[in-house]
Amino acid sequence: MTPSDWITVLAVLIAPLLAVQAQKWIERYRIKQERRLWIFRTLMSTRASRLSHEHVLALNMIDTEFFSSRLWPAKRKKDKAIVIAWKAYLDNLNSSSQDPSEAELVAWTNRNEELFIELLYVMSKAVGYDFDKTHLKRSIYSPRGHGDEEAVRQKIQQGMAKVLHGEQALLVGMDVSEEMIEKQNAFQTSMQEYLEGKRPVKVIVIKDDGDPSLRSR
């Protein structure tokens, strides 16, 4: 066989393998792009409810899905900008003090908003959207009732945490006797011991056979 014949045979043997590998590469690329788009679209759709599970999940996927191993410098640059923006936003999220003043809270919130919009902006460029920062910041629909509901839920959770830790009485703004205060303190202590696993739960089982007097404890 001539060299050209060997080349032809080799090409016939290798071509199917190359086609399979190319198909696998294309499929991996498609899946990767879908995950990146999911992150961006989720952050966009939940940017008015940033305590939602989906929003937090999308944020925590940025490091893995936008870690760039691309060969194209332009693509690497865009991915790196996303990771840098995410780190800046994350750092500010974790910088809030335990008991901030009103001015500190306003400054922290404004800085969060600025960094989050920057993150969305650089991410939109990487996944093929052309949004400006004003659009990302202003074009949000959030019913007022949702915000009020979230504020009430947070106040209830904070209040219950204080009650369970003994920092605040359950009965507030009422004229109560010392006996009621003692009972309230005992209740809080019992609840705290139950939550910490130090107090067993008493269970009453009622046998439903028509006779309510038959009970087993």
Secondary structure as UniProt FT lines:
FT   HELIX           3..45
FT   TURN            46..48
FT   TURN            50..51
FT   HELIX           53..60
FT   HELIX           62..65
FT   HELIX           73..93
FT   TURN            94..95
FT   HELIX           102..127
FT   HELIX           133..138
FT   HELIX           144..164
FT   TURN            165..166
FT   HELIX           178..195
FT   TURN            196..197
FT   STRAND          205..206
FT   TURN            212..213
FT   STRAND          215..216
//
